[in-house]
């Protein structure tokens, strides 16, 4: 793998003409080049995929070159111009609430002359078991970290021959922990983009122009503090927001962040505290006589915020 993103124009240069990408790279002809004569320019060409034709791409960035059994693969990023959205022009919005039982839930809210209207029958994301895999890998990674930390404490006061054995065990544990982290990153990315595509399709089918997503960094849970709350916001949900923003922009839907405090505790109609007649997952407002799934009610609150 060769990452060219930090290379200057003297080393690598990229041009795009007529749906063909041309990459010019200066490579050494010897293991330790001593002068200009031992460098040579190599030109690589690649066709731009058809789904990118006609897109308002203003700039192509230097790719990452990957060599595998299929040949040379160019992973290239691009800067695309996205028109500024008018948040006041739309009448329908989708709210996304982060759920403790699954990654998230969504509900539709429509602005009418009488006010905001919703049927409170939203959509709940099915993570296809990926959330269980993430929890298992997280537990495994924490266990490996604790084992390595204990061996490091023992190695600090151990004799030289014992310390060498402990260092070898620590290296094995660190390798396993790195592999677990790579697996978690792959699952996080897969789940984030699957969630983003599902919510985008839900919003497009409802004719929504705005998707309101809770910003968990604004929520300080009682007794845990901002540090633990920020860690939760930087896990799969943080990646899901980035993926949702990317996929929604492709269909002209804008993603905005709203405060998370009180979204699942207050009624979206009268702003009074909700009761829980059917347990944690149900919500009911005695004054407005409305309710339903707790996550769907919270998702209706997000566009209101």
Secondary structure, 3 states (H helix, E strand, C coil): CEECCCCCCCCEEEEEECCEEEEEEEEECCCCCCCHHHEEEEEEEEECCHHHCCCCEEEECCCEEEEECCEEEEECCEEECCCCCCCCCCCEEEEEECCCCCCCEEEEEEEECCEEECCCCCEECCCCCHHHHHHHHHHHHHHHHHHHHHHHHHHHCCCHHHHHHHHHHHHHHHHHHHHHHHHHHHHHHHHHHHHHHHHHHHHHHHCCCEEEEEEHHHCCCCCCHHHHHHHHHCCHHHHHHHHHHHHHHCCCCEEEEEECCCCCCECCCCCCECECCCCCCEEEECCCCEEEEHHHHHHHHHHHC
